[in-house]
Amino acid sequence: MAAIRLLLARLRDGHTTPVHIYNTFQALVRSASLIDVVTGLAFVWAISTAIRVLRKQSRTTKLRGPKGSSLLFGVSKELFESPDTGSMFETWSREYGVAYELPMLLGQKRIIL
């Protein structure tokens, strides 16, 4: 945290040449502890995941489809355990139309045409 304060103080004092910025950034990186790195990576992962989910929701049309029996597996478990998956797809096609959405493993969705 002290290194960030130092970086901001140097920027406020007019130390904005590339060499000064590089040296300050290098000091910041060297002073980072493991917990700082892990926290930063977790924050970046959470933000990128949230952005990806929001973008995916905003550009896809909601389709009808079967409900998953499990939040973890969706309908993947039923498809794997079924002796005839083709008949399951045909039944869903008659029930939901030519285009429908299947909940899959770990919350993913597959569109079937």
N, C-alpha and C positions, 0 to 999 in steps of 0.2 A: 504494500500500500504506500509505503514511503517513496518508492521509486516512481509511482504514478504521480505523487505530489511533486517530486523533483522534476519530472517531465513537464508537468503543467506549469511549474514555476519558471523553468527555463524558456518555455514557449512564450510566456507572458513577458519575460525580460528581453525578448527580442533575439534569442538564440535560435534562429530559424534557418540557419544555413544547413545544407544537407549533411555536412560533417557533424555538426552539433546534434542534429536530430538522430543520426545514426549512432553516435556515441551514447546518447541518452537512452535510446531504444535498446542498445546492447547492454547497458547497465540494468535496465528494467528486466530484460530476459534473464540475465545472470542472477538477479536477486529473487527470482520467482521460486517458490517452494513447490513441492510435489502437490500439495493441496490446492495451491493456486492454479497449477496446470490442469489438474483434474476438474476443478470447479469451472474453469474457463471452457474446457472441452465439453463438459456436461451442458453448460449454458448454450454453446454454439449448436450442439446436437439438438437440444430442446427447441430452440428457435427455428432451426432448419426443418425439423419434423413438423412443427406447427404450421410453418409456411407451406410445406408440401401438402399437408392435409387440407388446408384452406383452399389452395389452388385446385386441388383435385376435386373437392366438393363443388367449387364454383363453376367448373367447366364440364361436368358430366350430368346427364339427364338421369333422374331417378327412374329406375325400371322396376317392375314387379318381379317377384321371384320367390322361391321357397325360403322359409325361415331356417336358419341354422340351428341345429340341436345343441350346439356348444359355442360359446364365445371364442374358445381357443381353436376349435377345428372347423367350425361352420358346417358345411355339408360334406366336407372331405372324408370324414370318417364313414358316413353312409355310402359314399361312392366307392370307397376302398373295400368295405365289407360286403357290398352287393355282388351277387353272382352275375347279374346282367345290368351293367350301368347304362347300356343303350336304351333299355326300356324305361329307366328312370328319366333320362333326357327326353324321351318321347312323351312320357306322361307330363313332365313339366312344360314341354312345348305346347301340348294340347291345353293345359291349364292356364299358362301365362302368355301364350302367343309366340310368335316367331323370334322375338328378342326378349330375353329375360336375364336377370342378374343372379349370380350364385354367390353366397357368402363362403369364403374359402379360409384356409389356414391363416391364423394370426390377424384376422380382420380384413384380409384382402378381399377384393371382389373381382369376379370374372363375368364378363358379358358374353352370353351365348347367343349366336345368331342361327 
